């Protein structure tokens, strides 16, 4: 079924453009415009500066470590993906070991992910938060929530003392925050990598994510050393991932790089400034027309 569903999907115009196939990219854009009801349009694309020359090898995984900018981005993103997977699946698997009704705890761990999606949609498009700060804030919040469980008084550790201040409520807050961070990191990672290397970057980050998922089932067993040990591990991982995420560049309102060379060009600037200039020019034109 997947083969039949993917067959009518056109090739990515951004990838075609990065490969120097400007005519095919223009045809895809015309097809998209027609499907959106905009009628037939004329698209003429300029040649991409980072197009592969004849005899030049295609970009691959080794380019992620060959260039310093991509090297540090990849190292940080791999750790962030690892942390998201470790904390997300670790908290989920640890739900059965908490006090109270086991089935209710597992149901709450699933329901708490529902508000994570609208929170992501709201914060990642705000100029004062963006992708980087929002992802780091959610990871830090998840880490603080997990670490806070070890400071609870012993008589408040169970569900019988209320729902607002206990291990389960703090764990649910951590699960909500890490779920939101997990959703953001997919978008953030795709925007950080240039088009020619994006598939390799997402693949290597996804691999590190699976490593976190493999180790997650073993973390709850650390409660044999100390009842708070699993939450300490989750808390340290979440906070360290949040702080490292702040080292990544912001991608909100910035053009997505087509080639690796675009990461080092001065033209790689905020689109928001261009939009403001365009709006101001339109306002000036409209005011002149009204005066005339």
QUIBEL-V39673 format. One record per run of one state. SS is the DSSP state (h for helix, s for strand, l for the rest). FROM is the first residue (numbers start at 1). TO is the last residue. If there is no record, write none. Layout:
ss=SS from=FROM to=TO
ss=SS from=FROM to=TO
//
This chain:
ss=l from=1 to=1
ss=h from=2 to=7
ss=l from=8 to=12
ss=h from=13 to=18
ss=l from=19 to=21
ss=h from=22 to=35
ss=l from=36 to=62
ss=h from=63 to=66
ss=l from=67 to=67
ss=h from=68 to=97
ss=l from=98 to=101
ss=h from=102 to=111
ss=l from=112 to=113
ss=h from=114 to=123
ss=l from=124 to=129
ss=h from=130 to=151
ss=l from=152 to=153
ss=h from=154 to=156
ss=l from=157 to=158
ss=h from=159 to=161
ss=l from=162 to=166
ss=h from=167 to=192
ss=l from=193 to=194
ss=h from=195 to=224
ss=l from=225 to=228
ss=h from=229 to=245
ss=l from=246 to=253
ss=s from=254 to=254
ss=l from=255 to=259
ss=h from=260 to=264
ss=l from=265 to=269
ss=s from=270 to=270
ss=h from=271 to=291
ss=l from=292 to=292
//
